[in-house]
Amino acid sequence: MKRFSSIATALILCSTTLFSQTMNINMGDVTYAIPASQAGEMPFSDGSTLTVGGRSYLLSELTNITIDNSSVTDNTVNVTYNGTSAKVLISGNLAPYVTATVNGGHVKVFASEALQQEVTYTLGGSSNNGSFYMVGEYAINVILNGLTLANPDSAAINIQDGKMVGIQLADGTSNSLSDGLTTVSIDDSDGHSAAFYIDGHSSWSGSGTLTIQGNVKHGFSGDEYVLFTPNLGTINVTSAQSDGFHINQYFKMQGGTLNITCLGDGIDVGMKKTDKTDNGCLFIEGGTLTVNTTGNATKGLKCESNMVVTGGTITATTSGSAIYDASQKDISSNAAAKCDGTFTMSGGTMSLTSTGAGGKGINSTGAITISGGTLTVVTTGEEFVYGADDTKPQGIKSDSNITLSGGTILSCASPSSGNPLKTDFSVYTNGATVMGIGGKAVTPVSTSTCSFKKYSNVKVIGGSTLSYDGVSFSIPSIYNNSSAKVIVSSPNM
């Protein structure tokens, strides 16, 4: 009777107070904030149900109803974490469509199919035992506003929304996410793929910082494309047991800073089974990308279709060894950049290093075309041999033609049978500035539009500068070759 009396009193106050006030319907850690202008009639049903703003509430589930002068922004959900607890505030216009539950620091939000408008979720605060799980079927925005979230048993953020998900790193904020797995069922059904997972496509913006730690598998995983907009801040994947960023459809980086340290592939772009735009492609158009992967047979940048570089600064380093895949009866080696399509570069600066046995700088199953930018490739590993099979540490390798028509290409491949430009087809020097150094020689085709020169038995010392015919290469300190084969070409020769 006391609960009913307090609720009735609040309703009387709401009906007699100023129109600008807000009714806060509190259900434990979840609050629906309803402006007086949206409350309308508030009928009781059977003395046990209260209906406000199109949503019915069981009085037995209400903690209290309060009236204040706070302002409410439509289409918003605010989640604030505090240690082992969390609070959720839902704008009143969403009350008929959005339901939230809170269990300690773990928040689940469910949006009805009937909700056909964008909602902005703002996540802030800190919890070392919390998570955010969201299910919906319409575009949403998620603002990380000073969020520190660690889930010891699953993903920190798991968004199940097949539509556009806008991720905003609030300006001036630092955010961090990490996952864990303390319980595993026999069939592994409670496993998860990443510390941050999105079932949908995402666009990233905001000048803040996000740090991701993938303790179970990937750092971030997305089931559809990922776009980094030009104004994006900094994302650090400080560790991942598998891939740093694992994506389907395509990855496009227009700006921002992405630093990845992982045991798997740095960025791995797979193809959707259905026909999609740019399916399996990786685009770097701007920003700064740094990848360091130490696992065996991993790739710094990997995609199942075309890789296109038109700008930005990219540094990718792989240090693990090759492995023999018994199921495929094949050797899989490291590569700083690997694409199962064409590789094209027309701008930007790209530095690729592979130090593992059999490693490659660029490994493309399609043609390689470079018309601009600056590309530096270094491989230092030994040849990897498994029985009668082997793989060599090549600089730039293609299963089709290699065409160098512009920009600057500096490639030094391992003295251990490494070739700076490796293909069983044709190498064209058509206007780029090129110096290739390795244990094996390369000969461009005679139909190339620029001439070239070849040198043998050249002593190459790490940390020095090698110059021939107006082309200079500042040799990385990790590379040495006592009897190198060198090729040089430039438009001025």
Disulfide bonds with the S-S distance in Angstrom:
none
